[in-house]
């Protein structure tokens, strides 16, 4: 399964290569060292608990979310899971993966 389209009652399937993505959005972001993200930042992003993390550019969106552009595509980025943003050992924020 690649994607669920609940609004249209569809399950989208494909081969393994379709699971690799290099971009997604997050919402309900929480920023630790600042009130709001106002410009893009470079950070390491973990897309699930045991993920080793990968370099990314995080760009704020007007709705309180952010666009995450991974420098290297990752497998199985799943809506509903948390994405956590790090700079070295410091957690700078995170949000919930939506697409």
MARLOKE-317270 format. One line per 8 residues: number of its first residue (from 1); their letters; for each residue x, y, z of C-alpha. Coordinates in steps of 0.25 Angstrom, whole numbers, plus 5000, padded with zeros to 4 digits. Layout:
<tornus>
NUM = A = X,Y,Z  ...
</tornus>
This chain:
<tornus>
1 = XXXXXXXX = 5000,5000,5000  5005,5014,4996  4994,5023,5001  4980,5023,5007  4970,5032,5000  4959,5032,5011  4951,5043,5004  4949,5035,4992
9 = XXXXXXXX = 4949,5021,4998  4962,5017,4991  4975,5009,4994  4986,5012,4985  4996,5001,4983  5009,5000,4976  5023,4993,4976  5034,4995,4986
17 = XXXXXXXX = 5041,5007,4979  5028,5015,4981  5030,5015,4996  5042,5024,4995  5039,5039,4997  5048,5051,4999  5037,5061,5003  5025,5061,5012
25 = XXXXXXXX = 5018,5071,5021  5015,5072,5036  5004,5079,5044  5002,5083,5058  5017,5086,5059  5023,5089,5073  5036,5097,5073  5045,5096,5085
33 = XXXXXXXX = 5056,5107,5084  5047,5118,5078  5032,5122,5077  5030,5119,5062  5039,5115,5051  5040,5127,5042  5050,5123,5031  5055,5109,5026
41 = XXXXXXXX = 5065,5102,5035  5074,5090,5033  5072,5078,5043  5073,5063,5044  5059,5057,5043  5054,5044,5050  5042,5039,5043  5039,5028,5053
49 = XXXXXXXX = 5044,5023,5067  5056,5014,5062  5059,5022,5050  5074,5027,5050  5070,5041,5044  5074,5047,5031  5078,5062,5027  5066,5071,5023
57 = XXXXXXXX = 5062,5085,5020  5049,5089,5028  5041,5101,5022  5030,5107,5030  5016,5108,5025  5005,5118,5028  4996,5108,5034  5006,5105,5046
65 = XXXXXXXX = 5011,5093,5039  5024,5091,5031  5029,5085,5018  5041,5075,5020  5050,5072,5008  5059,5061,5011  5073,5061,5005  5072,5046,5003
73 = XXXXXXXX = 5059,5039,5000  5054,5030,5011  5045,5018,5011  5030,5017,5017  5028,5031,5022  5015,5029,5028  5004,5039,5031  5000,5039,5046
81 = XXXXXXXX = 5014,5037,5051  5022,5048,5058  5034,5054,5051  5045,5060,5060  5055,5070,5056  5069,5071,5063  5081,5079,5062  5092,5071,5067
89 = XXXXXXXX = 5087,5066,5081  5076,5077,5082  5062,5075,5079  5057,5087,5071  5043,5083,5068  5034,5073,5062  5020,5070,5056  5011,5060,5051
97 = XXX = 5013,5054,5037  5001,5057,5028  5005,5055,5014
</tornus>
